[in-house]
Amino acid sequence: MTWVFVTLLTLISLLKILVTCLPTGAVEWITSKFQVHSKLDAANATVAFDGKRLEGQDKNQFIHDFNDAVFMERYYIYPGDEHLYLHPKNSGKPFIIDAKKGKHDVRLFVYKYSDHIDVVKQYKKKVAAYSLSSDSLQKCSVVAAGDLI
């Protein structure tokens, strides 16, 4: 019985040391699996507003501002209410971001308000909604030519 206890204690101690001393790359990979507001790569994303694609510097600036935005809160979506988040009544036209995360396609709808940004994320037949805070995204506007101001 003593040997079982000592062996079990040794194994648990080794597991504890292994878990607490993981390399940074492994920790970032594990935490990225559970992030709601994950970072986008400009090479793997397309940004559109009102049916017009943003290209070049405008697209890169928008994605940079989106990545720098601060996550505020996640909204719980009740089953059957997805359409209320995908097409809100008083929000205006959204920015639509189509991105590739791993093997899956992700579509983000970005709705601007005066005090926050709402993001609705569609992936693998699931919908997630959350709120961001970003002064640069809240202030940016799109003119008819498709350029960001």
Secondary structure, DSSP 4 states (H G I P E B T S, - for coil): -HHHHHHHHHHHHHHHHHHHT--HHHHHHHHHTT-SSPPP-GGGEEEEETTEEE-HHHHHHHHHHHHHPEEEEEEP--TT-HHHHHS-TTS-PPEEEEEEETTEEEEEEEEE-SS-EEEEEEETTEEEEEEEE-HHHHH--B-TTS-B-
